[in-house]
Amino acid sequence: MQSDKRSLFRSPPIAGETNVDYRRRLEELQAEVAERRQQQIDEQSSPLNSPSVRIKAWERLHQVDLPRDPAHRLVEVIAANTGLSAAEVRAEQVLRAGATG
């Protein structure tokens, strides 16, 4: 999301573009960014997605990795944002620890 916001500022007026057209183009870009963010939010909480997919979507959206500590305060935040239980988030932590260890 941050890179999307920054890209709006890298969209200078195009030669010959009127102020009205430039503003309209920026509004369209902002609408695309908002739509993409909403899709990411929907993906992180969709009951059609597995806990793993939901947590990965949360990580992408917030640009934060799932903490390794089962008592980390983000476990509850991730659970609330993804519609999962804290136990499901902790189960994903265990799966990932097993995959890397």
MIRO-143761 format. One record per residue (C-alpha): x, y, z; residue number from 1; residue in one letter. Coordinates in steps of 0.2 Angstrom, whole numbers. Last residue first. Example, Ala and Ser with C-alpha at 12.3 -4.5 7.8 and 13.67 -1.06 7.14 Angstrom:
BEGIN
[atom [68,-5,36],2,"s"]
[atom [62,-22,39],1,"a"]
***
This chain:
BEGIN
[atom [68,-131,57],101,"g"]
[atom [61,-120,44],100,"t"]
[atom [46,-130,40],99,"a"]
[atom [43,-134,58],98,"g"]
[atom [43,-116,63],97,"a"]
[atom [31,-112,49],96,"r"]
[atom [19,-125,55],95,"l"]
[atom [20,-120,73],94,"v"]
[atom [17,-102,69],93,"q"]
[atom [2,-107,58],92,"e"]
[atom [-5,-116,74],91,"a"]
[atom [-2,-100,84],90,"r"]
[atom [-13,-91,71],89,"v"]
[atom [-26,-105,73],88,"e"]
[atom [-25,-104,92],87,"a"]
[atom [-27,-85,91],86,"a"]
[atom [-44,-88,82],85,"s"]
[atom [-46,-83,64],84,"l"]
[atom [-56,-68,57],83,"g"]
[atom [-41,-62,48],82,"t"]
[atom [-40,-45,57],81,"n"]
[atom [-44,-51,74],80,"a"]
[atom [-32,-66,73],79,"a"]
[atom [-18,-55,67],78,"i"]
[atom [-21,-43,81],77,"v"]
[atom [-21,-57,94],76,"e"]
[atom [-5,-64,87],75,"v"]
[atom [2,-46,86],74,"l"]
[atom [4,-46,105],73,"r"]
[atom [17,-59,104],72,"h"]
[atom [14,-74,116],71,"a"]
[atom [16,-87,102],70,"p"]
[atom [33,-79,99],69,"d"]
[atom [38,-82,80],68,"r"]
[atom [30,-66,74],67,"p"]
[atom [21,-67,58],66,"l"]
[atom [30,-55,46],65,"d"]
[atom [25,-37,44],64,"v"]
[atom [22,-28,28],63,"q"]
[atom [4,-24,33],62,"h"]
[atom [-5,-29,18],61,"l"]
[atom [8,-43,13],60,"r"]
[atom [8,-50,31],59,"e"]
[atom [-12,-50,32],58,"w"]
[atom [-12,-59,15],57,"a"]
[atom [0,-72,22],56,"k"]
[atom [-11,-74,37],55,"i"]
[atom [-26,-77,26],54,"r"]
[atom [-17,-89,15],53,"v"]
[atom [-11,-99,30],52,"s"]
[atom [-28,-99,39],51,"p"]
[atom [-36,-106,23],50,"s"]
[atom [-46,-95,12],49,"n"]
[atom [-65,-96,8],48,"l"]
[atom [-68,-89,25],47,"p"]
[atom [-62,-72,18],46,"s"]
[atom [-53,-61,31],45,"s"]
[atom [-36,-58,23],44,"q"]
[atom [-43,-59,5],43,"e"]
[atom [-56,-46,9],42,"d"]
[atom [-43,-34,16],41,"i"]
[atom [-32,-37,1],40,"q"]
[atom [-46,-33,-11],39,"q"]
[atom [-50,-17,-1],38,"q"]
[atom [-32,-12,-3],37,"r"]
[atom [-33,-15,-22],36,"r"]
[atom [-49,-5,-23],35,"e"]
[atom [-42,10,-14],34,"a"]
[atom [-26,10,-25],33,"v"]
[atom [-37,9,-40],32,"e"]
[atom [-48,23,-34],31,"a"]
[atom [-32,34,-30],30,"q"]
[atom [-26,30,-48],29,"l"]
[atom [-43,36,-55],28,"e"]
[atom [-42,52,-44],27,"e"]
[atom [-25,55,-50],26,"l"]
[atom [-31,54,-68],25,"r"]
[atom [-45,65,-65],24,"r"]
[atom [-34,78,-57],23,"r"]
[atom [-22,77,-72],22,"y"]
[atom [-37,79,-84],21,"d"]
[atom [-43,94,-75],20,"v"]
[atom [-26,102,-74],19,"n"]
[atom [-24,100,-93],18,"t"]
[atom [-12,87,-100],17,"e"]
[atom [-1,94,-114],16,"g"]
[atom [14,86,-107],15,"a"]
[atom [9,73,-94],14,"i"]
[atom [7,79,-77],13,"p"]
[atom [18,71,-64],12,"p"]
[atom [14,54,-58],11,"s"]
[atom [27,50,-45],10,"r"]
[atom [17,56,-31],9,"f"]
[atom [4,43,-35],8,"l"]
[atom [17,30,-35],7,"s"]
[atom [21,34,-16],6,"r"]
[atom [3,29,-12],5,"k"]
[atom [5,13,-21],4,"d"]
[atom [22,10,-13],3,"s"]
[atom [14,12,4],2,"q"]
[atom [0,0,0],1,"m"]
***
